[in-house]
Structures are given as structure tokens and as C-alpha cells.
Amino acid sequence: MVTITVSAAARPPSLAKGLPITLDVSEEVTIKDVKNKIAEKFPKFKTARQKLSLKGEKKALDDEAKLVTVLGGKLDGAELQVKDLGPQVSWRTVFLVEYGGPLLIHPWIYYFQKAWYGREFEHSALQKYVFAFVMLHFLKRELETLFVHRFSHGTMPLFNIFKNSAHYHILSGFMLAFDVYAPKFREGSYRIVGSYRNNETYLWAFAGLWALAEVSNLHTHITLRNLRPPGTRVRAIPRGFGFNLVSCPNYLFEIFGWAVIAAMTNTLSAYIFLVVASVQMVLWALKKHQNYKKEFGKEYPRRKAIFPFIL
């Protein structure tokens, strides 16, 4: 057994005012084990709220890392610092809430026309297609959250559930639904009669492209799932369909699917969501691409982050 000290990164958090403390641990303990011991001392200071780092450093230590590896063998008398990350919520909960919003908002606006537009009317084929696309997309995302995704981090700050939900609930929820299901696109409207928006051949073509994007996106998520054994944070180099060209084909296919909806509706609301979502996914992809290159070095294949041959 060795003795280590755990101090507060700044002032002691309200849930652990007794810091600093000393802990007796074995040489083979992991960072997760240290967090559990801190939680034993301060029961309200849950492990999900704790960020452990080396004294004087800001980088969080990985839960699965062994203390002896982190400290380079100099265990006895070593010091770690802990920071309170604040209230946390599980990633799965955040995903379910943010994707669940559009599943409620779109039917609300689609079926209760009089409450939103002051009149009732017959929906056009365009509106029916978009409604089906949006509902199937977010239903797919909910099912993936429950049965496909394996999260590398268990929780995120509670505030994120409001920030992330606003993106989906407002932009792809209220804004898109209110615009696309409006009377201006109803059956017989001059805005769609005689245009590609009312052409069954074009609508079927859009449906085929959209379905290709959704199935491809699902395929990449399953590929990523199969790389990580249950209950671990193991990372491996993804290969196969989509991954031979870019590091994050899941984002590429997601953008493609929303681009189809934007093109078929040609509405400002759809383009706004497409641009905002695309910018965010590009930033995520660039970050993940750099992490892959940093972790796997020369083993990592030459590929772009999100757009083949471009970015």
C-alpha cells in the first residue's frame, strides 16, 4: 500500500470541503478507483462530477489509467488534484431528450393545422414526404441511442442538455416544421403546382437519396459500435464503407441526408439548419480526425476528416 494526497484544483468544492485528504491505495489502482475512494469520503461528491489531474496540470486523467503509469512509479507521497465538474447527466439521456423533441414537435404542427395556421388544408406530397423523413430520421436516432451507441464518456454537464436540445428542438423542430407544413406548400398551392416539389418522379428520387444517406449513416454507427467492446473505452481504427475515404463518414452521411431535405423543400429554414448542423459536424470531425492521428500515428491511414479529397 502507498499513501497519496488529493487536493482541490482551486478552492475546495462545496461537496468536498474536507479536502485535501490522504488515501491509502494499492500500486495497481486505476484513476476510477481513486475517484471511488474520494466518493467514499464525500458521498455527495459522485465520481461523475470529479475531474482528476496531476498537481498543477489541467488535463483530465483517464479513468482506466493505472496510477502507477500516470505517476511514473513515484507513488508514495504523490499528489493529485480534483475539480468539481458540477451536476452531470448521462450522454444517453441527453441524446434521448434532444432527438425526442422533433418527434413531438413535428406531429404537433403537422396534425394541428388550425392551432398553428388558423385554417385546415390538405397536405401536399412534399409535406408528407418531409414529415416521414424527419420522423424516421429521429426515430432511428433514438433507437441508435438505446441499442447501438457505446459512449466513451458516461456523463456530460447538465447544462448541455439545454444547449443541445435547443439546436434540435428549435432549428430542426419548430422552425423547420412551421415553415414546411405551412399552407404555402399545401396541396394545390401555386408555390408547388408545376414545380419539382410536386413531381412524383423527383420526390421518389429525393426519397432514394435520403434513404441511402440514412442507411449509410446507420452502417457507420454499427461499424463504430463493433470496434468497442461493451463497458470499455477501447478505440481502434475504423475501416470499411465510408471510412476508407474519411474519418467521420457518419457526419458526412448525416449532412447529405439533411441536404436532400433542403434541396427538395428549397426553404430558408431547411438551409439554416443544414448550415448550422454542418458547421458543428465539421468541427467535431476535425477534432476526431486529429485525435485518431495523434493516437495511432503512422498506423492511421491517409484520409480526410469529413469530405472526401477536400477536408
C-alpha positions as CSV (number, residue, x, y, z in Angstrom):
1,M,0.0,0.0,0.0
2,V,1.1,3.6,-0.7
3,T,-0.3,6.9,0.5
4,I,-1.3,9.7,-1.9
5,T,-2.8,13.1,-1.3
6,V,-5.8,14.5,-3.1
7,S,-6.3,18.3,-3.0
8,A,-8.7,20.7,-4.6
9,A,-7.7,22.2,-8.0
10,A,-8.9,25.6,-6.7
11,R,-10.9,26.1,-3.6
12,P,-12.5,23.0,-2.1
13,P,-15.9,22.2,-3.7
14,S,-18.9,22.5,-1.6
15,L,-19.5,18.8,-1.7
16,A,-15.9,18.1,-0.5
17,K,-14.9,20.8,1.9
18,G,-12.7,18.4,3.8
19,L,-10.1,18.5,1.0
20,P,-7.2,17.9,1.0
21,I,-7.3,14.2,2.1
22,T,-4.8,11.3,2.1
23,L,-5.7,7.9,0.7
24,D,-4.1,4.6,1.2
25,V,-4.2,2.7,-2.1
26,S,-2.5,-0.3,-3.7
27,E,0.0,0.2,-6.5
28,E,-2.3,-1.3,-9.1
29,V,-5.3,1.0,-8.6
30,T,-6.8,3.0,-11.5
31,I,-7.9,6.6,-11.6
32,K,-11.5,5.3,-11.4
33,D,-10.6,3.5,-8.1
34,V,-9.2,6.7,-6.7
35,K,-12.5,8.5,-7.6
36,N,-14.4,5.8,-5.8
37,K,-12.4,6.3,-2.7
38,I,-13.0,10.1,-2.8
39,A,-16.7,9.4,-3.1
40,E,-16.5,7.1,-0.1
41,K,-15.1,10.1,1.9
42,F,-17.6,12.5,0.4
43,P,-20.8,10.6,-0.6
44,K,-22.4,13.5,-2.3
45,F,-19.3,14.1,-4.5
46,K,-20.2,11.5,-7.1
47,T,-17.4,10.1,-9.4
48,A,-19.2,11.6,-12.5
49,R,-18.6,15.1,-11.0
50,Q,-14.9,14.5,-10.4
51,K,-12.1,15.5,-12.7
52,L,-8.7,14.2,-11.5
53,S,-5.5,15.6,-12.8
54,L,-1.8,15.8,-11.9
55,K,-0.8,18.5,-9.5
56,G,-0.5,21.8,-11.4
57,E,-1.9,20.4,-14.6
58,K,-5.3,20.8,-16.3
59,K,-5.6,17.7,-18.4
60,A,-8.0,15.1,-17.0
61,L,-6.7,11.7,-16.2
62,D,-8.4,8.8,-17.9
63,D,-10.5,6.6,-15.6
64,E,-8.9,3.4,-16.9
65,A,-5.3,4.6,-16.5
66,K,-3.3,2.9,-13.7
67,L,-2.0,5.3,-11.0
68,V,1.5,3.7,-11.3
69,T,1.5,4.6,-15.0
70,V,0.3,8.1,-14.5
71,L,2.8,8.9,-11.8
72,G,5.7,7.1,-13.4
73,G,6.2,4.8,-10.5
74,K,6.6,7.6,-7.9
75,L,3.5,6.7,-5.9
76,D,4.2,7.1,-2.2
77,G,3.5,10.7,-1.2
78,A,2.3,11.7,-4.7
79,E,-0.4,14.3,-5.0
80,L,-3.4,14.6,-7.4
81,Q,-5.9,17.4,-7.7
82,V,-9.7,17.1,-8.1
83,K,-12.1,19.6,-9.7
84,D,-15.9,19.5,-9.3
85,L,-17.4,19.4,-12.8
86,G,-20.9,20.3,-11.5
87,P,-24.2,18.5,-12.0
88,Q,-23.9,15.8,-14.6
89,V,-26.3,14.0,-16.9
90,S,-25.7,10.8,-18.9
91,W,-25.0,11.1,-22.6
92,R,-27.8,8.6,-23.4
93,T,-30.3,10.8,-21.6
94,V,-29.1,13.9,-23.5
95,F,-29.4,12.1,-26.8
96,L,-32.9,10.8,-26.0
97,V,-34.2,14.2,-25.0
98,E,-32.6,16.2,-27.9
99,Y,-33.9,13.7,-30.5
100,G,-37.2,13.3,-28.8
101,G,-38.1,17.0,-29.3
102,P,-38.6,16.9,-33.1
103,L,-40.6,13.6,-32.7
104,L,-43.1,15.5,-30.6
105,I,-42.9,18.9,-32.3
106,H,-43.4,17.8,-36.0
107,P,-46.6,15.8,-35.3
108,W,-47.9,18.7,-33.2
109,I,-47.6,21.2,-36.0
110,Y,-48.4,18.7,-38.8
111,Y,-51.7,17.5,-37.4
112,F,-52.9,20.6,-35.6
113,Q,-53.0,22.9,-38.5
114,K,-55.8,25.2,-37.3
115,A,-54.0,25.9,-34.0
116,W,-50.9,27.0,-35.9
117,Y,-52.1,28.4,-39.1
118,G,-55.7,29.3,-38.3
119,R,-57.1,27.0,-41.0
120,E,-57.2,23.4,-42.2
121,F,-56.0,22.2,-45.5
122,E,-54.8,19.1,-47.4
123,H,-51.1,18.3,-47.1
124,S,-49.2,18.1,-50.3
125,A,-47.0,15.1,-51.3
126,L,-44.0,17.3,-50.5
127,Q,-45.2,17.9,-46.9
128,K,-46.0,14.2,-46.4
129,Y,-42.5,13.1,-47.6
130,V,-40.7,15.6,-45.4
131,F,-42.8,14.6,-42.4
132,A,-42.0,10.9,-43.0
133,F,-38.3,11.7,-43.5
134,V,-38.0,13.7,-40.2
135,M,-39.9,11.3,-38.1
136,L,-38.0,8.3,-39.4
137,H,-34.7,10.1,-39.0
138,F,-35.2,10.9,-35.4
139,L,-36.8,7.6,-34.6
140,K,-33.7,6.0,-36.0
141,R,-31.5,8.2,-33.8
142,E,-33.5,7.3,-30.7
143,L,-33.1,3.6,-31.4
144,E,-29.4,4.0,-32.1
145,T,-29.0,5.8,-28.8
146,L,-30.7,2.8,-27.0
147,F,-29.2,-0.1,-28.9
148,V,-26.2,0.9,-31.0
149,H,-24.1,3.7,-29.5
150,R,-21.4,2.9,-26.9
151,F,-20.3,6.1,-25.2
152,S,-16.7,6.8,-24.3
153,H,-17.8,9.1,-21.6
154,G,-20.7,8.3,-19.2
155,T,-21.8,11.9,-18.5
156,M,-21.7,15.5,-19.6
157,P,-22.5,18.8,-17.8
158,L,-26.2,19.2,-17.1
159,F,-26.3,22.5,-19.0
160,N,-25.5,20.6,-22.2
161,I,-29.0,19.0,-22.3
162,F,-30.5,22.5,-22.7
163,K,-27.9,23.7,-25.2
164,N,-28.0,20.5,-27.4
165,S,-31.8,20.4,-27.2
166,A,-32.2,24.0,-28.3
167,H,-30.3,23.1,-31.5
168,Y,-32.7,20.3,-32.4
169,H,-35.9,21.5,-30.8
170,I,-35.8,25.0,-32.3
171,L,-34.0,24.6,-35.6
172,S,-35.0,21.2,-36.8
173,G,-38.1,21.2,-34.7
174,F,-40.2,24.3,-34.6
175,M,-38.5,26.4,-37.3
176,L,-38.4,23.6,-39.9
177,A,-41.9,22.2,-39.1
178,F,-43.7,25.6,-39.0
179,D,-42.1,26.6,-42.4
180,V,-42.5,23.4,-44.3
181,Y,-46.0,22.4,-43.1
182,A,-47.4,25.9,-43.8
183,P,-50.4,26.5,-46.1
184,K,-48.0,27.9,-48.7
185,F,-46.9,24.4,-49.5
186,R,-50.4,22.8,-49.2
187,E,-51.9,20.6,-52.0
188,G,-52.8,22.8,-54.9
189,S,-50.7,25.8,-53.8
190,Y,-49.2,27.9,-56.6
191,R,-45.8,27.5,-55.0
192,I,-45.6,23.8,-55.8
193,V,-48.0,23.1,-58.7
194,G,-46.0,22.5,-61.8
195,S,-42.7,22.5,-59.9
196,Y,-40.3,19.7,-59.0
197,R,-41.7,19.9,-55.4
198,N,-44.9,18.3,-56.8
199,N,-43.3,16.0,-59.3
200,E,-43.6,12.4,-58.1
201,T,-40.5,11.3,-60.0
202,Y,-38.4,13.9,-58.3
203,L,-39.9,13.2,-54.9
204,W,-39.1,9.5,-55.3
205,A,-35.5,10.3,-56.4
206,F,-35.1,12.5,-53.3
207,A,-36.5,9.7,-51.2
208,G,-34.0,7.3,-52.6
209,L,-31.1,9.6,-51.9
210,W,-32.3,10.3,-48.4
211,A,-32.7,6.6,-47.7
212,L,-29.2,5.9,-49.0
213,A,-27.9,8.6,-46.6
214,E,-29.8,7.2,-43.6
215,V,-28.8,3.6,-44.2
216,S,-25.2,4.6,-44.8
217,N,-25.2,6.6,-41.5
218,L,-26.6,3.6,-39.6
219,H,-24.0,1.3,-41.2
220,T,-21.1,3.6,-39.9
221,H,-22.6,3.7,-36.4
222,I,-22.7,-0.1,-36.3
223,T,-19.1,-0.2,-37.5
224,L,-18.0,2.1,-34.7
225,R,-20.0,0.1,-32.2
226,N,-18.3,-3.1,-33.2
227,L,-14.9,-1.6,-32.6
228,R,-15.6,-1.0,-28.8
229,P,-16.2,-4.0,-26.5
230,P,-19.1,-3.4,-24.1
231,G,-18.1,-1.4,-20.9
232,T,-14.8,-0.2,-22.3
233,R,-13.3,2.9,-23.9
234,V,-11.1,0.9,-26.3
235,R,-10.5,2.7,-29.5
236,A,-9.5,1.2,-32.8
237,I,-9.0,2.4,-36.4
238,P,-12.4,2.2,-38.2
239,R,-12.3,0.7,-41.7
240,G,-14.7,-0.2,-44.4
241,F,-17.6,1.5,-46.1
242,G,-17.1,5.3,-45.8
243,F,-14.1,5.0,-43.5
244,N,-11.8,4.3,-46.4
245,L,-12.3,7.9,-47.5
246,V,-12.9,9.9,-44.4
247,S,-12.5,9.6,-40.6
248,C,-16.1,10.5,-39.9
249,P,-18.4,9.2,-42.6
250,N,-21.3,9.2,-40.1
251,Y,-21.2,13.0,-40.2
252,L,-20.8,13.1,-44.0
253,F,-24.0,10.9,-44.5
254,E,-25.9,13.0,-41.9
255,I,-25.1,16.2,-43.8
256,F,-26.1,14.5,-47.0
257,G,-29.5,13.5,-45.6
258,W,-30.3,17.0,-44.5
259,A,-29.0,18.4,-47.8
260,V,-31.6,16.3,-49.6
261,I,-34.4,17.7,-47.4
262,A,-33.1,21.3,-48.0
263,A,-33.0,20.7,-51.8
264,M,-36.4,19.2,-52.0
265,T,-38.1,21.9,-50.0
266,N,-35.9,24.8,-51.0
267,T,-36.8,26.6,-47.8
268,L,-34.7,29.0,-45.8
269,S,-35.4,27.1,-42.6
270,A,-34.0,23.9,-44.0
271,Y,-30.9,25.6,-45.3
272,I,-30.3,27.3,-42.0
273,F,-30.5,24.0,-40.1
274,L,-28.3,22.4,-42.8
275,V,-25.6,25.1,-42.4
276,V,-25.6,25.2,-38.6
277,A,-25.6,21.4,-38.3
278,S,-22.9,21.1,-41.0
279,V,-20.6,23.6,-39.3
280,Q,-20.9,21.8,-36.0
281,M,-20.3,18.4,-37.5
282,V,-17.2,19.6,-39.4
283,L,-15.8,20.9,-36.1
284,W,-16.5,17.5,-34.5
285,A,-15.0,15.7,-37.4
286,L,-11.8,17.8,-37.4
287,K,-11.3,17.2,-33.7
288,K,-11.9,13.4,-34.0
289,H,-9.6,13.2,-37.1
290,Q,-6.8,14.9,-35.1
291,N,-7.4,12.5,-32.2
292,Y,-7.1,9.5,-34.4
293,K,-3.9,10.7,-35.9
294,K,-2.4,11.5,-32.5
295,E,-3.4,8.2,-31.0
296,F,-2.5,5.9,-33.9
297,G,0.4,7.9,-35.5
298,K,1.8,6.3,-38.7
299,E,-0.6,3.4,-38.5
300,Y,-3.5,5.7,-39.3
301,P,-4.5,5.7,-43.0
302,R,-4.3,8.8,-45.1
303,R,-7.8,10.1,-45.3
304,K,-9.7,13.3,-44.9
305,A,-11.8,14.2,-41.9
306,I,-15.3,14.5,-43.4
307,F,-15.4,15.4,-47.1
308,P,-13.5,13.0,-49.4
309,F,-10.5,14.6,-51.1
310,I,-11.4,18.1,-49.7
311,L,-11.4,18.4,-45.9
